[in-house]
Amino acid sequence: MKITMVAPIGPGALPHILEGPSALNLQPQQEFTFVTAIVAETAPAVEARLEWADGAGHQQRALTLEVP
């Protein structure tokens, strides 16, 4: 499973999932909890990558998780 989570940088910024289990229709905070739980359970086998990108003139954090 591949999950890409993006969070705008700034006060009150909440992450959201761009790619992954979006069909679950989770709210931003639920998505963050869901991703954190996956990382916690699969930490030894997870590859995480932090990227920086400009989106609509704002910097964003993008974390892509590869979960076997």
N, CA, C and O atoms as CSV, one atom per row, in Angstrom:
chain,resi,resn,atom,element,x,y,z
A,1,MET,N,N,0.849,-1.172,0.000
A,1,MET,CA,C,0.000,0.000,0.000
A,1,MET,C,C,0.895,1.235,0.000
A,1,MET,O,O,1.918,1.272,0.684
A,2,LYS,N,N,0.507,2.227,-0.761
A,2,LYS,CA,C,1.268,3.474,-0.805
A,2,LYS,C,C,0.374,4.610,-0.328
A,2,LYS,O,O,-0.760,4.761,-0.783
A,3,ILE,N,N,0.895,5.393,0.581
A,3,ILE,CA,C,0.147,6.530,1.108
A,3,ILE,C,C,1.004,7.771,0.935
A,3,ILE,O,O,2.171,7.778,1.326
A,4,THR,N,N,0.442,8.817,0.357
A,4,THR,CA,C,1.120,10.104,0.301
A,4,THR,C,C,0.320,11.091,1.134
A,4,THR,O,O,-0.847,11.359,0.846
A,5,MET,N,N,0.948,11.623,2.156
A,5,MET,CA,C,0.284,12.559,3.056
A,5,MET,C,C,0.946,13.916,2.899
A,5,MET,O,O,2.172,14.021,2.921
A,6,VAL,N,N,0.135,14.956,2.740
A,6,VAL,CA,C,0.662,16.303,2.546
A,6,VAL,C,C,0.119,17.219,3.632
A,6,VAL,O,O,-1.064,17.166,3.968
A,7,ALA,N,N,0.984,18.055,4.173
A,7,ALA,CA,C,0.554,19.036,5.163
A,7,ALA,C,C,1.095,20.410,4.776
A,7,ALA,O,O,2.309,20.572,4.650
A,8,PRO,N,N,0.226,21.404,4.583
A,8,PRO,CA,C,0.705,22.763,4.365
A,8,PRO,C,C,1.470,23.231,5.603
A,8,PRO,O,O,1.172,22.807,6.720
A,9,ILE,N,N,2.447,24.096,5.401
A,9,ILE,CA,C,3.235,24.599,6.526
A,9,ILE,C,C,2.586,25.876,7.047
A,9,ILE,O,O,2.338,26.810,6.284
A,10,GLY,N,N,2.317,25.913,8.334
A,10,GLY,CA,C,1.737,27.107,8.918
A,10,GLY,C,C,0.891,26.760,10.119
A,10,GLY,O,O,0.628,25.587,10.381
A,11,PRO,N,N,0.454,27.789,10.864
A,11,PRO,CA,C,-0.357,27.554,12.056
A,11,PRO,C,C,-1.648,26.820,11.719
A,11,PRO,O,O,-2.354,27.191,10.782
A,12,GLY,N,N,-1.947,25.794,12.474
A,12,GLY,CA,C,-3.198,25.075,12.282
A,12,GLY,C,C,-3.246,24.201,11.046
A,12,GLY,O,O,-4.313,23.708,10.679
A,13,ALA,N,N,-2.109,24.001,10.397
A,13,ALA,CA,C,-2.094,23.194,9.171
A,13,ALA,C,C,-2.381,21.738,9.508
A,13,ALA,O,O,-1.791,21.183,10.435
A,14,LEU,N,N,-3.279,21.127,8.762
A,14,LEU,CA,C,-3.620,19.733,8.970
A,14,LEU,C,C,-3.215,18.917,7.746
A,14,LEU,O,O,-3.375,19.376,6.615
A,15,PRO,N,N,-2.697,17.722,7.962
A,15,PRO,CA,C,-2.316,16.885,6.829
A,15,PRO,C,C,-3.542,16.303,6.135
A,15,PRO,O,O,-4.608,16.177,6.737
A,16,HIS,N,N,-3.383,15.959,4.889
A,16,HIS,CA,C,-4.424,15.243,4.181
A,16,HIS,C,C,-3.764,14.239,3.242
A,16,HIS,O,O,-2.623,14.424,2.819
A,17,ILE,N,N,-4.487,13.185,2.928
A,17,ILE,CA,C,-3.934,12.127,2.091
A,17,ILE,C,C,-4.222,12.436,0.626
A,17,ILE,O,O,-5.372,12.635,0.235
A,18,LEU,N,N,-3.159,12.473,-0.177
A,18,LEU,CA,C,-3.294,12.689,-1.610
A,18,LEU,C,C,-3.468,11.368,-2.350
A,18,LEU,O,O,-4.218,11.271,-3.321
A,19,GLU,N,N,-2.760,10.360,-1.866
A,19,GLU,CA,C,-2.772,9.065,-2.530
A,19,GLU,C,C,-2.822,7.995,-1.448
A,19,GLU,O,O,-2.067,8.058,-0.478
A,20,GLY,N,N,-3.695,7.027,-1.603
A,20,GLY,CA,C,-3.819,5.982,-0.600
A,20,GLY,C,C,-5.274,5.657,-0.321
A,20,GLY,O,O,-6.110,5.677,-1.224
A,21,PRO,N,N,-5.572,5.357,0.941
A,21,PRO,CA,C,-6.925,4.908,1.288
A,21,PRO,C,C,-7.924,6.051,1.355
A,21,PRO,O,O,-8.661,6.174,2.334
A,22,SER,N,N,-7.958,6.899,0.313
A,22,SER,CA,C,-8.844,8.056,0.324
A,22,SER,C,C,-10.316,7.648,0.259
A,22,SER,O,O,-11.193,8.436,0.612
A,23,ALA,N,N,-10.585,6.440,-0.186
A,23,ALA,CA,C,-11.967,5.979,-0.268
A,23,ALA,C,C,-12.604,5.868,1.112
A,23,ALA,O,O,-13.821,5.722,1.224
A,24,LEU,N,N,-11.789,5.936,2.163
A,24,LEU,CA,C,-12.316,5.859,3.519
A,24,LEU,C,C,-13.017,7.155,3.916
A,24,LEU,O,O,-13.733,7.194,4.917
A,25,ASN,N,N,-12.813,8.220,3.130
A,25,ASN,CA,C,-13.441,9.516,3.402
A,25,ASN,C,C,-13.169,9.995,4.826
A,25,ASN,O,O,-14.084,10.414,5.536
A,26,LEU,N,N,-11.915,9.929,5.230
A,26,LEU,CA,C,-11.533,10.355,6.569
A,26,LEU,C,C,-11.362,11.867,6.618
A,26,LEU,O,O,-11.051,12.506,5.613
A,27,GLN,N,N,-11.570,12.420,7.795
A,27,GLN,CA,C,-11.281,13.824,8.020
A,27,GLN,C,C,-9.766,13.970,8.221
A,27,GLN,O,O,-9.095,12.986,8.533
A,28,PRO,N,N,-9.215,15.185,8.047
A,28,PRO,CA,C,-7.756,15.354,8.147
A,28,PRO,C,C,-7.131,14.760,9.403
A,28,PRO,O,O,-6.109,14.079,9.317
A,29,GLN,N,N,-7.724,15.005,10.565
A,29,GLN,CA,C,-7.124,14.489,11.797
A,29,GLN,C,C,-7.202,12.967,11.852
A,29,GLN,O,O,-6.289,12.315,12.359
A,30,GLN,N,N,-8.295,12.395,11.329
A,30,GLN,CA,C,-8.430,10.945,11.291
A,30,GLN,C,C,-7.389,10.353,10.341
A,30,GLN,O,O,-6.811,9.304,10.628
A,31,GLU,N,N,-7.153,11.014,9.224
A,31,GLU,CA,C,-6.154,10.548,8.277
A,31,GLU,C,C,-4.784,10.511,8.934
A,31,GLU,O,O,-4.043,9.539,8.788
A,32,PHE,N,N,-4.449,11.575,9.659
A,32,PHE,CA,C,-3.149,11.643,10.316
A,32,PHE,C,C,-3.000,10.502,11.318
A,32,PHE,O,O,-1.948,9.867,11.387
A,33,THR,N,N,-4.053,10.242,12.094
A,33,THR,CA,C,-4.032,9.158,13.072
A,33,THR,C,C,-3.888,7.816,12.377
A,33,THR,O,O,-3.157,6.943,12.846
A,34,PHE,N,N,-4.582,7.651,11.261
A,34,PHE,CA,C,-4.540,6.411,10.499
A,34,PHE,C,C,-3.122,6.143,9.990
A,34,PHE,O,O,-2.607,5.034,10.126
A,35,VAL,N,N,-2.507,7.152,9.410
A,35,VAL,CA,C,-1.146,7.002,8.888
A,35,VAL,C,C,-0.169,6.729,10.020
A,35,VAL,O,O,0.721,5.890,9.880
A,36,THR,N,N,-0.325,7.432,11.143
A,36,THR,CA,C,0.558,7.220,12.286
A,36,THR,C,C,0.452,5.792,12.793
A,36,THR,O,O,1.457,5.189,13.170
A,37,ALA,N,N,-0.758,5.246,12.805
A,37,ALA,CA,C,-0.966,3.876,13.264
A,37,ALA,C,C,-0.282,2.890,12.330
A,37,ALA,O,O,0.328,1.923,12.787
A,38,ILE,N,N,-0.377,3.125,11.029
A,38,ILE,CA,C,0.282,2.241,10.065
A,38,ILE,C,C,1.795,2.266,10.278
A,38,ILE,O,O,2.439,1.217,10.279
A,39,VAL,N,N,2.359,3.453,10.456
A,39,VAL,CA,C,3.801,3.572,10.662
A,39,VAL,C,C,4.211,2.848,11.940
A,39,VAL,O,O,5.227,2.153,11.967
A,40,ALA,N,N,3.416,3.013,13.000
A,40,ALA,CA,C,3.748,2.395,14.275
A,40,ALA,C,C,3.740,0.870,14.180
A,40,ALA,O,O,4.558,0.200,14.809
A,41,GLU,N,N,2.815,0.330,13.392
A,41,GLU,CA,C,2.683,-1.123,13.308
A,41,GLU,C,C,3.679,-1.752,12.345
A,41,GLU,O,O,3.999,-2.935,12.465
A,42,THR,N,N,4.171,-0.965,11.388
A,42,THR,CA,C,5.014,-1.548,10.347
A,42,THR,C,C,6.378,-0.880,10.270
A,42,THR,O,O,7.081,-1.011,9.268
A,43,ALA,N,N,6.754,-0.166,11.324
A,43,ALA,CA,C,7.963,0.657,11.300
A,43,ALA,C,C,9.194,-0.031,10.706
A,43,ALA,O,O,9.904,0.605,9.928
A,44,PRO,N,N,9.485,-1.294,11.028
A,44,PRO,CA,C,10.698,-1.895,10.483
A,44,PRO,C,C,10.674,-2.033,8.959
A,44,PRO,O,O,11.729,-2.098,8.328
A,45,ALA,N,N,9.479,-2.079,8.364
A,45,ALA,CA,C,9.389,-2.337,6.929
A,45,ALA,C,C,8.921,-1.120,6.137
A,45,ALA,O,O,8.634,-1.230,4.944
A,46,VAL,N,N,8.841,0.019,6.779
A,46,VAL,CA,C,8.318,1.207,6.107
A,46,VAL,C,C,9.455,2.058,5.546
A,46,VAL,O,O,10.467,2.278,6.213
A,47,GLU,N,N,9.279,2.527,4.332
A,47,GLU,CA,C,10.206,3.503,3.767
A,47,GLU,C,C,9.478,4.843,3.742
A,47,GLU,O,O,8.424,4.972,3.120
A,48,ALA,N,N,10.041,5.829,4.415
A,48,ALA,CA,C,9.413,7.145,4.457
A,48,ALA,C,C,10.307,8.153,3.751
A,48,ALA,O,O,11.528,8.130,3.905
A,49,ARG,N,N,9.695,9.032,2.981
A,49,ARG,CA,C,10.464,10.041,2.251
A,49,ARG,C,C,9.801,11.401,2.476
A,49,ARG,O,O,8.594,11.553,2.291
A,50,LEU,N,N,10.594,12.368,2.871
A,50,LEU,CA,C,10.084,13.725,3.090
A,50,LEU,C,C,10.483,14.587,1.900
A,50,LEU,O,O,11.658,14.671,1.542
A,51,GLU,N,N,9.496,15.219,1.300
A,51,GLU,CA,C,9.753,16.050,0.126
A,51,GLU,C,C,9.250,17.465,0.393
A,51,GLU,O,O,8.376,17.692,1.229
A,52,TRP,N,N,9.834,18.408,-0.348
A,52,TRP,CA,C,9.371,19.789,-0.281
A,52,TRP,C,C,8.890,20.195,-1.655
A,52,TRP,O,O,9.541,19.911,-2.660
A,53,ALA,N,N,7.740,20.867,-1.698
A,53,ALA,CA,C,7.195,21.270,-2.985
A,53,ALA,C,C,6.388,22.546,-2.813
A,53,ALA,O,O,5.885,22.839,-1.728
A,54,ASP,N,N,6.273,23.298,-3.895
A,54,ASP,CA,C,5.432,24.486,-3.878
A,54,ASP,C,C,4.072,24.117,-4.462
A,54,ASP,O,O,3.980,23.541,-5.546
A,55,GLY,N,N,3.025,24.458,-3.726
A,55,GLY,CA,C,1.677,24.234,-4.213
A,55,GLY,C,C,0.866,25.491,-4.008
A,55,GLY,O,O,0.662,25.910,-2.869
A,56,ALA,N,N,0.402,26.098,-5.072
A,56,ALA,CA,C,-0.386,27.341,-4.993
A,56,ALA,C,C,0.376,28.430,-4.230
A,56,ALA,O,O,-0.210,29.208,-3.478
A,57,GLY,N,N,1.683,28.465,-4.440
A,57,GLY,CA,C,2.493,29.503,-3.804
A,57,GLY,C,C,2.862,29.223,-2.368
A,57,GLY,O,O,3.474,30.071,-1.719
A,58,HIS,N,N,2.508,28.057,-1.850
A,58,HIS,CA,C,2.822,27.718,-0.473
A,58,HIS,C,C,3.680,26.473,-0.425
A,58,HIS,O,O,3.488,25.544,-1.210
A,59,GLN,N,N,4.620,26.456,0.489
A,59,GLN,CA,C,5.417,25.251,0.684
A,59,GLN,C,C,4.590,24.201,1.403
A,59,GLN,O,O,3.745,24.524,2.238
A,60,GLN,N,N,4.841,22.945,1.071
A,60,GLN,CA,C,4.131,21.848,1.715
A,60,GLN,C,C,5.106,20.745,2.069
A,60,GLN,O,O,6.138,20.568,1.422
A,61,ARG,N,N,4.759,20.009,3.110
A,61,ARG,CA,C,5.503,18.811,3.458
A,61,ARG,C,C,4.781,17.642,2.816
A,61,ARG,O,O,3.557,17.541,2.902
A,62,ALA,N,N,5.528,16.760,2.176
A,62,ALA,CA,C,4.911,15.573,1.593
A,62,ALA,C,C,5.648,14.349,2.117
A,62,ALA,O,O,6.862,14.227,1.956
A,63,LEU,N,N,4.913,13.455,2.738
A,63,LEU,CA,C,5.492,12.240,3.290
A,63,LEU,C,C,4.873,11.052,2.567
A,63,LEU,O,O,3.661,10.845,2.619
A,64,THR,N,N,5.712,10.275,1.896
A,64,THR,CA,C,5.230,9.105,1.182
A,64,THR,C,C,5.659,7.865,1.949
A,64,THR,O,O,6.839,7.686,2.247
A,65,LEU,N,N,4.709,7.024,2.261
A,65,LEU,CA,C,4.979,5.812,3.024
A,65,LEU,C,C,4.731,4.595,2.152
A,65,LEU,O,O,3.670,4.466,1.541
A,66,GLU,N,N,5.707,3.708,2.094
A,66,GLU,CA,C,5.548,2.443,1.381
A,66,GLU,C,C,5.326,1.360,2.429
A,66,GLU,O,O,6.235,1.027,3.189
A,67,VAL,N,N,4.129,0.820,2.465
A,67,VAL,CA,C,3.784,-0.191,3.455
A,67,VAL,C,C,3.537,-1.517,2.756
A,67,VAL,O,O,2.608,-1.631,1.956
A,68,PRO,N,N,4.353,-2.518,3.046
A,68,PRO,CA,C,4.174,-3.806,2.371
A,68,PRO,C,C,2.888,-4.496,2.811
A,68,PRO,O,O,2.583,-5.591,2.340
